[in-house]
Amino acid sequence: MCELYVKADPILYESRSRSLRICGVVTTLRLENQFWDILSEIAEVDGMTTNQLIAKLYEEVMDYRGEVVNFASFLRVSCTRYLSQRRVASPELSVVKRSVK
């Protein structure tokens, strides 16, 4: 079983920083490449860019919680929750709330 993990391509767990604008403020996030890939997949499913998705998640967690102690950790947990739910959910899985029209 451990082979599945130890033989993972090291590029997947290499960190990469990315600058983006959240609520009008430029900030930098540092995540492992695997998480950037998952966020990109989620954004594609939701019809937005990765930066738009991250900004939307930030807005939603701020609305719900009022603060974010460690946003990078929040994003990692969001990715793992997405993957866990994707295994059993329909292809219409979305992480962000959809507006009712």
C-alpha positions as CSV (number, residue, x, y, z in Angstrom):
1,M,0.0,0.0,0.0
2,C,2.8,2.5,0.8
3,E,4.2,2.1,-2.7
4,L,1.2,4.1,-3.9
5,Y,2.4,7.0,-1.8
6,V,6.2,6.8,-1.8
7,K,6.4,6.4,-5.6
8,A,4.4,9.6,-6.2
9,D,6.1,12.0,-8.5
10,P,8.0,14.5,-6.3
11,I,6.7,17.3,-8.4
12,L,3.3,16.7,-6.9
13,Y,4.4,17.6,-3.4
14,E,6.7,20.4,-4.4
15,S,5.3,23.7,-3.3
16,R,4.6,26.6,-5.6
17,S,3.6,30.2,-4.7
18,R,1.0,32.0,-6.7
19,S,0.0,35.7,-6.4
20,L,-3.7,36.6,-6.8
21,R,-6.2,39.3,-5.9
22,I,-8.7,38.5,-3.1
23,C,-11.2,41.3,-2.2
24,G,-9.0,43.8,-4.0
25,V,-5.8,42.9,-2.2
26,V,-2.9,41.1,-3.8
27,T,-1.8,38.2,-1.8
28,T,0.4,35.2,-2.2
29,L,-0.6,31.6,-1.5
30,R,1.9,28.7,-1.3
31,L,0.5,25.2,-1.9
32,E,1.8,21.9,-3.1
33,N,1.4,21.4,-6.9
34,Q,-1.1,18.6,-6.3
35,F,-3.4,21.0,-4.6
36,W,-3.1,23.6,-7.3
37,D,-4.1,20.9,-9.8
38,I,-7.1,19.9,-7.7
39,L,-8.2,23.6,-7.4
40,S,-7.8,24.0,-11.1
41,E,-10.1,20.9,-11.6
42,I,-12.7,22.3,-9.2
43,A,-12.6,25.7,-11.0
44,E,-13.1,24.1,-14.4
45,V,-16.1,22.1,-13.1
46,D,-17.5,25.4,-11.7
47,G,-16.8,27.3,-14.9
48,M,-14.3,29.8,-13.5
49,T,-10.6,30.4,-13.3
50,T,-8.6,29.0,-10.4
51,N,-8.1,32.6,-9.1
52,Q,-11.8,33.3,-9.3
53,L,-12.6,30.0,-7.4
54,I,-10.1,30.9,-4.6
55,A,-11.5,34.4,-4.3
56,K,-15.0,33.0,-4.2
57,L,-14.1,30.4,-1.5
58,Y,-12.5,33.2,0.5
59,E,-15.6,35.3,0.3
60,E,-17.8,32.4,1.3
61,V,-15.7,31.3,4.3
62,M,-15.5,34.9,5.5
63,D,-19.3,35.2,5.2
64,Y,-19.8,31.9,7.1
65,R,-17.0,32.1,9.7
66,G,-16.1,35.8,9.8
67,E,-12.3,35.0,9.7
68,V,-9.9,32.6,8.2
69,V,-7.0,31.6,10.5
70,N,-5.0,29.7,7.8
71,F,-6.5,30.1,4.4
72,A,-3.9,27.7,2.7
73,S,-4.9,25.0,5.1
74,F,-8.6,25.7,4.4
75,L,-7.9,25.3,0.7
76,R,-6.1,22.0,1.3
77,V,-9.0,20.7,3.3
78,S,-11.4,21.9,0.6
79,C,-9.5,19.9,-1.9
80,T,-9.5,16.7,0.1
81,R,-13.2,17.1,0.8
82,Y,-13.8,17.6,-2.9
83,L,-11.9,14.4,-3.7
84,S,-13.7,12.4,-1.0
85,Q,-17.2,13.6,-2.1
86,R,-16.3,13.1,-5.8
87,R,-15.9,9.4,-5.2
88,V,-19.6,9.0,-4.2
89,A,-21.2,12.1,-5.7
90,S,-22.6,12.9,-9.1
91,P,-20.5,14.6,-11.7
92,E,-22.3,17.8,-10.9
93,L,-20.3,18.3,-7.7
94,S,-19.4,21.9,-6.9
95,V,-17.5,23.4,-4.0
96,V,-18.9,26.9,-4.2
97,K,-22.6,27.8,-3.8
98,R,-24.5,28.4,-7.0
99,S,-26.8,31.3,-7.4
100,V,-30.4,30.4,-7.8
101,K,-31.8,32.2,-10.9
